[in-house]
């Protein structure tokens, strides 16, 4: 169950990617083309966050390529169908997604029609207590590395890799699993 929850969290946003230390290896400033692509991908990410807030699963899946894969920190690899099933289960469980949720692109490397994007995801949602159903705020922070590919449908996520699980908070208190 934890793997499925982690998978859903990882793909909540159509984008998620980051280096283990959260630093970008590039030493030069972004070119105009790189800035344009970064802004396009960030726009897709923001649309996905809005879809999550609206509990709109088809809109959340919109920016995923048909051959999407997700590699969790533990090495487990999920395909698009498994990711969608996990997201569906989570959307049925999550009471609401907060407007405090954010995904920030930390780095982008453009390689032709592919972009390697590193992001820092801050996911804030309200979930029910498993015993009595009372609401609790759950916050997770995850760094991802994603491969986006440019298609006729625009930029789509093809591959997501969880790079580092960050801190988790439950009702404002550090949660240790």
MDTraj code that builds the backbone (N, CA, C; nanometers):
import mdtraj as md
import numpy as np

residues = "UNK UNK UNK UNK UNK UNK UNK UNK UNK UNK UNK UNK UNK UNK UNK UNK UNK UNK UNK UNK UNK UNK UNK UNK UNK UNK UNK UNK UNK UNK UNK UNK UNK UNK UNK UNK UNK UNK UNK UNK UNK UNK UNK UNK UNK UNK UNK UNK UNK UNK UNK UNK UNK UNK UNK UNK UNK UNK UNK UNK UNK UNK UNK UNK UNK UNK UNK UNK UNK UNK UNK UNK UNK UNK UNK UNK UNK UNK UNK UNK UNK UNK UNK UNK UNK UNK UNK UNK UNK UNK UNK UNK UNK UNK UNK UNK UNK UNK UNK UNK UNK UNK UNK UNK UNK UNK UNK UNK UNK UNK UNK UNK UNK UNK UNK UNK UNK UNK UNK UNK UNK UNK UNK UNK UNK UNK UNK UNK UNK UNK UNK UNK UNK UNK UNK UNK UNK UNK UNK UNK UNK UNK UNK UNK UNK UNK UNK UNK UNK UNK UNK UNK UNK UNK UNK UNK UNK UNK UNK UNK UNK UNK UNK UNK UNK UNK UNK UNK UNK UNK UNK UNK UNK UNK UNK UNK UNK".split()
xyz = np.array([
    [0.0822, -0.1190, 0.0000],
    [0.0000, 0.0000, 0.0000],
    [0.0871, 0.1260, 0.0000],
    [0.1961, 0.1229, 0.0772],
    [0.2839, 0.2385, 0.0817],
    [0.3452, 0.2661, -0.0550],
    [0.3795, 0.1581, -0.1305],
    [0.4360, 0.1756, -0.2637],
    [0.3360, 0.2426, -0.3563],
    [0.2110, 0.2016, -0.3479],
    [0.1091, 0.2615, -0.4336],
    [0.0857, 0.4063, -0.3963],
    [0.0841, 0.4372, -0.2668],
    [0.0688, 0.5749, -0.2234],
    [0.1865, 0.6572, -0.2730],
    [0.3064, 0.6055, -0.2579],
    [0.4249, 0.6764, -0.3040],
    [0.4201, 0.6981, -0.4542],
    [0.3728, 0.5982, -0.5264],
    [0.3628, 0.6109, -0.6717],
    [0.2647, 0.7202, -0.7089],
    [0.1532, 0.7236, -0.6422],
    [0.0530, 0.8255, -0.6729],
    [0.1041, 0.9639, -0.6389],
    [0.1724, 0.9746, -0.5285],
    [0.2293, 1.1022, -0.4894],
    [0.3307, 1.1466, -0.5934],
    [0.4111, 1.0531, -0.6374],
    [0.5160, 1.0858, -0.7326],
    [0.4609, 1.1392, -0.8626],
    [0.3477, 1.0908, -0.9040],
    [0.2940, 1.1321, -1.0321],
    [0.1774, 1.2274, -1.0198],
    [0.1521, 1.2751, -0.9026],
    [0.0432, 1.3705, -0.8841],
    [0.0581, 1.4811, -0.9861],
    [0.1719, 1.5269, -1.0099],
    [0.1999, 1.6348, -1.1009],
    [0.2605, 1.5742, -1.2246],
    [0.2290, 1.6235, -1.3329],
    [0.2821, 1.5690, -1.4573],
    [0.4317, 1.5866, -1.4652],
    [0.4863, 1.6383, -1.3687],
    [0.6284, 1.6554, -1.3728],
    [0.6850, 1.6371, -1.2374],
    [0.7951, 1.5709, -1.2343],
    [0.8618, 1.5601, -1.1076],
    [0.9986, 1.5047, -1.1330],
    [1.1026, 1.5800, -1.0900],
    [1.2350, 1.5310, -1.1153],
    [1.3367, 1.6097, -1.0369],
    [1.4438, 1.5450, -0.9866],
    [1.5494, 1.6201, -0.9214],
    [1.6733, 1.5377, -0.8999],
    [1.7856, 1.6045, -0.8882],
    [1.9107, 1.5369, -0.8567],
    [1.9129, 1.5041, -0.7086],
    [1.9916, 1.4061, -0.6710],
    [1.9957, 1.3610, -0.5321],
    [2.0268, 1.4751, -0.4360],
    [2.1138, 1.5635, -0.4736],
    [2.1484, 1.6738, -0.3852],
    [2.0694, 1.7994, -0.4171],
    [1.9845, 1.7932, -0.5200],
    [1.9017, 1.9076, -0.5524],
    [1.9769, 2.0196, -0.6209],
    [2.0909, 1.9927, -0.6777],
    [2.1655, 2.0963, -0.7459],
    [2.1689, 2.0678, -0.8947],
    [2.1722, 2.1718, -0.9714],
    [2.1741, 2.1600, -1.1165],
    [2.3196, 2.1603, -1.1639],
    [2.3572, 2.0644, -1.2476],
    [2.4959, 2.0561, -1.2909],
    [2.5369, 2.1637, -1.3919],
    [2.4396, 2.2307, -1.4495],
    [2.4719, 2.3298, -1.5521],
    [2.5465, 2.4473, -1.4890],
    [2.6357, 2.5029, -1.5643],
    [2.7117, 2.6175, -1.5160],
    [2.6762, 2.7443, -1.5925],
    [2.6066, 2.7288, -1.7050],
    [2.5673, 2.8449, -1.7848],
    [2.4215, 2.8807, -1.7586],
    [2.3855, 3.0018, -1.7953],
    [2.2463, 3.0429, -1.7821],
    [2.1639, 2.9756, -1.8915],
    [2.0341, 2.9714, -1.8718],
    [1.9468, 2.9090, -1.9701],
    [1.9420, 2.9906, -2.0992],
    [1.9340, 2.9208, -2.2101],
    [1.9139, 2.9870, -2.3383],
    [1.7673, 3.0275, -2.3480],
    [1.7336, 3.1090, -2.4477],
    [1.5937, 3.1468, -2.4681],
    [1.5074, 3.0234, -2.4917],
    [1.5580, 2.9281, -2.5694],
    [1.4824, 2.8056, -2.5977],
    [1.4618, 2.7243, -2.4697],
    [1.5643, 2.7120, -2.3874],
    [1.5522, 2.6371, -2.2615],
    [1.4526, 2.7041, -2.1672],
    [1.4545, 2.8368, -2.1615],
    [1.3569, 2.9088, -2.0785],
    [1.2150, 2.8850, -2.1289],
    [1.1977, 2.8873, -2.2613],
    [1.0668, 2.8639, -2.3210],
    [1.0160, 2.7237, -2.2864],
    [1.1015, 2.6229, -2.3036],
    [1.0627, 2.4842, -2.2740],
    [1.0340, 2.4680, -2.1253],
    [1.1191, 2.5248, -2.0411],
    [1.0951, 2.5178, -1.8955],
    [0.9587, 2.5763, -1.8618],
    [0.9262, 2.6909, -1.9193],
    [0.7974, 2.7545, -1.8914],
    [0.6807, 2.6699, -1.9423],
    [0.6973, 2.6065, -2.0583],
    [0.5930, 2.5186, -2.1125],
    [0.5692, 2.3991, -2.0195],
    [0.6772, 2.3373, -1.9752],
    [0.6648, 2.2215, -1.8864],
    [0.6087, 2.2646, -1.7508],
    [0.6538, 2.3774, -1.6992],
    [0.5996, 2.4273, -1.5718],
    [0.4497, 2.4515, -1.5839],
    [0.4067, 2.5009, -1.6981],
    [0.2639, 2.5221, -1.7217],
    [0.1878, 2.3901, -1.7154],
    [0.2448, 2.2837, -1.7741],
    [0.1822, 2.1508, -1.7674],
    [0.1744, 2.1018, -1.6218],
    [0.2813, 2.1236, -1.5489],
    [0.2835, 2.0850, -1.4070],
    [0.1734, 2.1586, -1.3307],
    [0.1645, 2.2894, -1.3527],
    [0.0641, 2.3698, -1.2832],
    [-0.0772, 2.3251, -1.3189],
    [-0.1001, 2.2893, -1.4451],
    [-0.2313, 2.2371, -1.4864],
    [-0.2632, 2.1077, -1.4119],
    [-0.1634, 2.0257, -1.3937],
    [-0.1837, 1.8991, -1.3242],
    [-0.2170, 1.9210, -1.1769],
    [-0.1529, 2.0190, -1.1161],
    [-0.1836, 2.0524, -0.9769],
    [-0.3284, 2.0993, -0.9662],
    [-0.3710, 2.1842, -1.0587],
    [-0.5099, 2.2310, -1.0591],
    [-0.6065, 2.1134, -1.0768],
    [-0.5695, 2.0182, -1.1625],
    [-0.6529, 1.8990, -1.1827],
    [-0.6599, 1.8164, -1.0549],
    [-0.5500, 1.8076, -0.9822],
    [-0.5500, 1.7333, -0.8553],
    [-0.6401, 1.8025, -0.7541],
    [-0.6337, 1.9349, -0.7485],
    [-0.7193, 2.0100, -0.6572],
    [-0.8667, 1.9880, -0.6908],
    [-0.8965, 1.9713, -0.8204],
    [-1.0344, 1.9497, -0.8658],
    [-1.0731, 1.8017, -0.8662],
    [-0.9801, 1.7144, -0.8274],
    [-1.0010, 1.5699, -0.8276],
    [-1.0427, 1.5205, -0.9667],
    [-0.9717, 1.5687, -1.0687],
    [-1.0004, 1.5367, -1.2080],
    [-0.8899, 1.4449, -1.2616],
    [-0.9088, 1.3140, -1.2449],
    [-0.8071, 1.2167, -1.2846],
    [-0.7735, 1.2219, -1.4335],
    [-0.8711, 1.2282, -1.5245],
    [-0.8346, 1.2358, -1.6672],
    [-0.7462, 1.3568, -1.6992],
    [-0.7735, 1.4695, -1.6367],
    [-0.6903, 1.5882, -1.6600],
    [-0.5496, 1.5681, -1.6030],
    [-0.5400, 1.4966, -1.4916],
    [-0.4079, 1.4677, -1.4341],
    [-0.3281, 1.3759, -1.5254],
    [-0.3949, 1.2827, -1.5935],
    [-0.3281, 1.1863, -1.6806],
    [-0.2941, 1.2453, -1.8171],
    [-0.3517, 1.3591, -1.8487],
    [-0.3404, 1.4205, -1.9807],
    [-0.1962, 1.4420, -2.0287],
    [-0.1072, 1.4723, -1.9399],
    [0.0293, 1.5050, -1.9827],
    [0.1262, 1.3875, -1.9684],
    [0.0730, 1.2675, -1.9602],
    [0.1563, 1.1478, -1.9523],
    [0.1607, 1.0775, -2.0873],
    [0.2792, 1.0410, -2.1321],
    [0.2947, 0.9644, -2.2551],
    [0.2380, 0.8242, -2.2360],
    [0.2010, 0.7602, -2.3457],
    [0.1430, 0.6253, -2.3374],
    [0.2425, 0.5239, -2.2818],
    [0.3716, 0.5504, -2.2998],
    [0.4751, 0.4586, -2.2513],
    [0.5391, 0.5056, -2.1200],
    [0.4657, 0.5853, -2.0429],
    [0.5154, 0.6375, -1.9155],
    [0.5600, 0.5256, -1.8212],
    [0.6731, 0.5468, -1.7553],
    [0.7167, 0.4581, -1.6467],
    [0.7586, 0.5436, -1.5282],
    [0.7455, 0.4837, -1.4106],
    [0.7854, 0.5475, -1.2856],
    [0.8772, 0.4522, -1.2121],
    [0.9944, 0.5005, -1.1739],
    [1.0881, 0.4212, -1.0940],
    [1.0913, 0.4811, -0.9546],
    [1.0462, 0.4022, -0.8566],
    [1.0448, 0.4474, -0.7176],
    [1.1853, 0.4418, -0.6588],
    [1.2048, 0.5084, -0.5481],
    [1.3356, 0.5107, -0.4822],
    [1.3873, 0.3695, -0.4565],
    [1.2970, 0.2759, -0.4226],
    [1.3392, 0.1385, -0.3921],
    [1.3673, 0.0536, -0.5163],
    [1.3534, 0.1135, -0.6365],
    [1.3821, 0.0416, -0.7601],
    [1.2609, -0.0172, -0.8294],
    [1.1458, -0.0201, -0.7641],
    [1.0233, -0.0706, -0.8254],
    [0.9876, 0.0166, -0.9461],
    [0.9515, -0.0488, -1.0576],
    [0.9126, 0.0240, -1.1783],
    [0.7652, -0.0032, -1.2072],
    [0.6906, 0.1049, -1.2284],
    [0.5487, 0.0964, -1.2590],
    [0.5234, 0.1500, -1.3992],
    [0.4256, 0.0890, -1.4693],
    [0.3887, 0.1400, -1.6012],
    [0.2692, 0.2344, -1.5879],
    [0.2278, 0.2922, -1.6989],
    [0.1219, 0.3929, -1.6986],
    [-0.0085, 0.3384, -1.6380],
    [-0.0439, 0.2164, -1.6727],
    [-0.1674, 0.1565, -1.6225],
    [-0.1629, 0.1423, -1.4701],
    [-0.0489, 0.0983, -1.4161],
    [-0.0340, 0.0842, -1.2709],
    [-0.0367, 0.2209, -1.2025],
    [0.0270, 0.3182, -1.2655],
    [0.0288, 0.4541, -1.2108],
    [-0.1131, 0.5099, -1.2041],
    [-0.1880, 0.4925, -1.3119],
    [-0.3246, 0.5430, -1.3155],
    [-0.4112, 0.4752, -1.2090],
    [-0.3968, 0.3446, -1.1922],
    [-0.4739, 0.2730, -1.0904],
    [-0.4401, 0.3253, -0.9502],
    [-0.3128, 0.3490, -0.9236],
    [-0.2715, 0.4036, -0.7944],
    [-0.3245, 0.5438, -0.7717],
    [-0.3231, 0.6248, -0.8773],
    [-0.3760, 0.7607, -0.8658],
    [-0.5267, 0.7586, -0.8394],
    [-0.5952, 0.6646, -0.9015],
    [-0.7398, 0.6514, -0.8804],
    [-0.7686, 0.6143, -0.7350],
    [-0.6959, 0.5161, -0.6826],
    [-0.7142, 0.4773, -0.5424],
    [-0.6880, 0.5951, -0.4490],
    [-0.5804, 0.6686, -0.4771],
    [-0.5478, 0.7822, -0.3918],
    [-0.6520, 0.8933, -0.4023],
    [-0.7031, 0.9173, -0.5231],
    [-0.8033, 1.0235, -0.5376],
    [-0.9321, 0.9872, -0.4639],
    [-0.9591, 0.8581, -0.4531],
    [-1.0750, 0.8143, -0.3756],
    [-1.0512, 0.8298, -0.2253],
    [-0.9242, 0.8272, -0.1831],
    [-0.8869, 0.8328, -0.0417],
    [-0.8619, 0.9756, 0.0058],
    [-0.7975, 1.0568, -0.0762],
    [-0.7628, 1.1939, -0.0369],
    [-0.8891, 1.2787, -0.0303],
    [-0.9060, 1.3507, 0.0808],
    [-1.0229, 1.4364, 0.0983],
    [-1.0104, 1.5643, 0.0159],
    [-0.8901, 1.6228, 0.0140],
    [-0.8674, 1.7438, -0.0653],
    [-0.7177, 1.7656, -0.0848],
    [-0.6851, 1.8364, -0.1929],
    [-0.5474, 1.8775, -0.2212],
    [-0.5422, 2.0278, -0.1991],
    [-0.4463, 2.0721, -0.1207],
    [-0.4347, 2.2128, -0.0826],
    [-0.3726, 2.2972, -0.1935],
    [-0.4107, 2.4253, -0.1955],
    [-0.3471, 2.5185, -0.2886],
    [-0.2045, 2.5529, -0.2438],
    [-0.1612, 2.4952, -0.1325],
    [-0.0221, 2.5078, -0.0876],
    [0.0689, 2.4094, -0.1620],
    [0.0082, 2.3162, -0.2351],
    [0.0846, 2.2191, -0.3133],
    [0.1598, 2.2920, -0.4238],
    [0.2851, 2.2524, -0.4428],
    [0.3671, 2.3177, -0.5456],
    [0.4733, 2.2212, -0.5963],
    [0.5082, 2.2395, -0.7223],
    [0.6202, 2.1684, -0.7821],
    [0.7043, 2.2744, -0.8510],
    [0.8315, 2.2775, -0.8160],
    [0.9214, 2.3793, -0.8709],
    [1.0299, 2.3113, -0.9536],
    [1.0445, 2.3557, -1.0771],
    [1.1531, 2.3045, -1.1609],
    [1.2839, 2.3629, -1.1100],
    [1.3779, 2.2760, -1.0776],
    [1.5083, 2.3192, -1.0280],
    [1.6132, 2.3224, -1.1386],
    [1.5951, 2.2359, -1.2384],
    [1.6957, 2.2253, -1.3431],
    [1.6307, 2.1685, -1.4689],
    [1.6803, 2.2109, -1.5833],
    [1.6347, 2.1542, -1.7092],
    [1.7548, 2.1382, -1.8019],
    [1.7578, 2.0237, -1.8692],
    [1.8597, 1.9961, -1.9709],
    [1.7848, 1.9580, -2.0975],
    [1.7984, 2.0384, -2.2004],
    [1.7292, 2.0132, -2.3256],
    [1.8194, 1.9325, -2.4177],
    [1.7633, 1.8229, -2.4710],
    [1.8378, 1.7345, -2.5620],
    [1.7481, 1.7051, -2.6816],
    [1.7447, 1.7960, -2.7767],
    [1.6575, 1.7813, -2.8928],
    [1.5127, 1.7925, -2.8507],
    [1.4350, 1.6871, -2.8797],
    [1.2920, 1.6886, -2.8437],
    [1.2674, 1.6279, -2.7056],
    [1.3727, 1.6046, -2.6294],
    [1.3596, 1.5562, -2.4924],
    [1.4137, 1.6605, -2.3961],
    [1.3509, 1.6661, -2.2809],
    [1.3975, 1.7537, -2.1739],
    [1.4083, 1.6709, -2.0466],
    [1.5230, 1.6802, -1.9816],
    [1.5423, 1.6169, -1.8514],
    [1.5159, 1.7267, -1.7489],
    [1.4171, 1.7024, -1.6631],
    [1.3708, 1.8049, -1.5709],
    [1.3830, 1.7526, -1.4283],
    [1.4436, 1.8314, -1.3430],
    [1.4542, 1.7999, -1.2011],
    [1.3591, 1.8913, -1.1259],
    [1.2770, 1.8317, -1.0402],
    [1.1804, 1.9128, -0.9658],
    [1.1831, 1.8819, -0.8171],
    [1.1294, 1.9748, -0.7438],
    [1.1091, 1.9605, -0.6004],
    [0.9585, 1.9699, -0.5783],
    [0.8995, 1.8616, -0.5302],
    [0.7543, 1.8527, -0.5115],
    [0.7187, 1.8687, -0.3646],
    [0.6264, 1.9580, -0.3363],
    [0.5731, 1.9817, -0.2018],
    [0.4230, 1.9560, -0.2121],
    [0.3779, 1.8397, -0.1631],
    [0.2406, 1.7937, -0.1817],
    [0.1663, 1.8008, -0.0490],
    [0.0653, 1.8879, -0.0437],
    [-0.0122, 1.9113, 0.0778],
    [-0.1558, 1.8665, 0.0517],
    [-0.2032, 1.7733, 0.1330],
    [-0.3403, 1.7252, 0.1169],
    [-0.3983, 1.6869, 0.2518],
    [-0.5303, 1.6737, 0.2520],
    [-0.6028, 1.6309, 0.3711],
    [-0.6477, 1.4874, 0.3478],
    [-0.6173, 1.4028, 0.4460],
    [-0.6505, 1.2604, 0.4366],
    [-0.7279, 1.2197, 0.5619],
    [-0.8103, 1.1150, 0.5494],
    [-0.8845, 1.0703, 0.6672],
    [-0.8001, 0.9800, 0.7571],
    [-0.8257, 0.9895, 0.8862],
    [-0.7630, 0.8969, 0.9803],
    [-0.8144, 0.7566, 0.9476],
    [-0.7261, 0.6600, 0.9470],
    [-0.7661, 0.5232, 0.9105],
    [-0.8573, 0.4586, 1.0145],
    [-0.8560, 0.5122, 1.1361],
    [-0.9397, 0.4535, 1.2421],
    [-1.0760, 0.5205, 1.2511],
    [-1.0773, 0.6533, 1.2610],
    [-1.2056, 0.7206, 1.2851],
    [-1.2495, 0.8151, 1.1730],
    [-1.1684, 0.8292, 1.0683],
    [-1.2064, 0.9122, 0.9545],
    [-1.1849, 1.0609, 0.9726],
    [-1.1346, 1.1026, 1.0893],
    [-1.1124, 1.2456, 1.1108],
    [-1.0033, 1.2966, 1.0155],
    [-1.0142, 1.4220, 0.9720],
    [-0.9194, 1.4741, 0.8729],
    [-0.7830, 1.5098, 0.9337],
    [-0.6790, 1.4836, 0.8543],
    [-0.5418, 1.5174, 0.8934],
    [-0.4680, 1.5754, 0.7741],
    [-0.3847, 1.6756, 0.7999],
    [-0.3029, 1.7324, 0.6935],
    [-0.1760, 1.6489, 0.6786],
    [-0.1506, 1.6030, 0.5572],
    [-0.0325, 1.5242, 0.5249],
    [0.0495, 1.6006, 0.4219],
    [0.1772, 1.6215, 0.4521],
    [0.2673, 1.6938, 0.3613],
    [0.3867, 1.6044, 0.3314],
    [0.4147, 1.5868, 0.2031],
    [0.5336, 1.5125, 0.1621],
    [0.6166, 1.5996, 0.0697],
    [0.7452, 1.5735, 0.0702],
    [0.8402, 1.6445, -0.0144],
    [0.9258, 1.5413, -0.0855],
    [0.9273, 1.5476, -0.2179],
    [0.9984, 1.4485, -0.2975],
    [1.0705, 1.5183, -0.4123],
    [1.1899, 1.4721, -0.4400],
    [1.2645, 1.5199, -0.5564],
    [1.2569, 1.4129, -0.6643],
    [1.2355, 1.4589, -0.7881],
    [1.2226, 1.3679, -0.9014],
    [1.3120, 1.4120, -1.0158],
    [1.3414, 1.3159, -1.1003],
    [1.4036, 1.3442, -1.2309],
    [1.3074, 1.2862, -1.3336],
    [1.2670, 1.3702, -1.4264],
    [1.1722, 1.3273, -1.5284],
    [1.2275, 1.3507, -1.6669],
    [1.1849, 1.2650, -1.7571],
    [1.2122, 1.2857, -1.8988],
    [1.0808, 1.3251, -1.9641],
    [1.0810, 1.4411, -2.0241],
    [0.9664, 1.4907, -2.0998],
    [1.0020, 1.4821, -2.2473],
    [0.9035, 1.4522, -2.3301],
    [0.9254, 1.4416, -2.4742],
    [0.8251, 1.5316, -2.5444],
    [0.8726, 1.5999, -2.6494],
    [0.7834, 1.6873, -2.7241],
    [0.7119, 1.6067, -2.8315],
    [0.5788, 1.6160, -2.8335],
    [0.4956, 1.5414, -2.9281],
    [0.3968, 1.6387, -2.9936],
    [0.3148, 1.5862, -3.0822],
    [0.2084, 1.6688, -3.1428],
    [0.1134, 1.7223, -3.0369],
    [0.1019, 1.6502, -2.9261],
    [0.0150, 1.6923, -2.8157],
    [0.0862, 1.7869, -2.7183],
    [0.2074, 1.8266, -2.7512],
    [0.2850, 1.9120, -2.6617],
    [0.3807, 1.8289, -2.5773],
    [0.4308, 1.8867, -2.4695],
    [0.5258, 1.8187, -2.3822],
    [0.4531, 1.7155, -2.2962],
    [0.5035, 1.5914, -2.2990],
    [0.4469, 1.4818, -2.2204],
    [0.5555, 1.4163, -2.1367],
    [0.5176, 1.3696, -2.0188],
    [0.6113, 1.2995, -1.9317],
    [0.6244, 1.1555, -1.9790],
    [0.7467, 1.1129, -2.0044],
    [0.7711, 0.9753, -2.0486],
    [0.8281, 0.8895, -1.9356],
    [0.9125, 0.9486, -1.8519],
    [0.9785, 0.8716, -1.7469],
    [0.9911, 0.9594, -1.6221],
    [0.9614, 0.8988, -1.5077],
    [0.9758, 0.9667, -1.3790],
    [1.0627, 0.8783, -1.2908],
    [1.1573, 0.9395, -1.2255],
    [1.2412, 0.8668, -1.1300],
    [1.2385, 0.9415, -0.9980],
    [1.1945, 0.8723, -0.8933],
    [1.2047, 0.9302, -0.7596],
    [1.3517, 0.9290, -0.7226],
    [1.4042, 1.0458, -0.6919],
    [1.5457, 1.0553, -0.6591],
    [1.5673, 1.0562, -0.5087],
    [1.4803, 1.1284, -0.4386],
    [1.4992, 1.1407, -0.2939],
    [1.3662, 1.1712, -0.2262],
    [1.3336, 1.0894, -0.1261],
    [1.2178, 1.1177, -0.0419],
    [1.2619, 1.2195, 0.0627],
    [1.1896, 1.3276, 0.0724],
    [1.2207, 1.4303, 0.1708],
    [1.1403, 1.4099, 0.2976],
    [1.1200, 1.5174, 0.3688],
    [1.0477, 1.5112, 0.4959],
    [0.8978, 1.4922, 0.4734],
    [0.8355, 1.4272, 0.5696],
    [0.6912, 1.4068, 0.5715],
    [0.6384, 1.4641, 0.7020],
    [0.5281, 1.5374, 0.6920],
    [0.4661, 1.5961, 0.8103],
    [0.3213, 1.5508, 0.8190],
    [0.2773, 1.5176, 0.9385],
    [0.1382, 1.4838, 0.9650],
    [0.0884, 1.5816, 1.0699],
    [-0.0098, 1.6611, 1.0335],
    [-0.0646, 1.7646, 1.1212],
    [0.0450, 1.8555, 1.1769],
    [0.1394, 1.8926, 1.0886],
    [0.2453, 1.9852, 1.1252],
    [0.3624, 1.9273, 1.2020],
    [0.3578, 1.7987, 1.2318],
    [0.4661, 1.7351, 1.3069],
    [0.5421, 1.6402, 1.2170],
    [0.6758, 1.6409, 1.2313],
    [0.7596, 1.5509, 1.1523],
    [0.7128, 1.4083, 1.1714],
    [0.6923, 1.3384, 1.0607],
    [0.6447, 1.2005, 1.0649],
    [0.7574, 1.1098, 1.0237],
    [0.7920, 1.0170, 1.1103],
    [0.8960, 0.9179, 1.0822],
    [0.8274, 0.7849, 1.0585],
    [0.8509, 0.7255, 0.9431],
    [0.7884, 0.5957, 0.9131],
    [0.8585, 0.4833, 0.9816],
])
top = md.Topology()
chain = top.add_chain()
for i, resn in enumerate(residues, 1):
    res = top.add_residue(resn, chain, resSeq=i)
    for name in ("N", "CA", "C"):
        top.add_atom(name, md.element.get_by_symbol(name[0]), res)
traj = md.Trajectory(xyz[None], top)
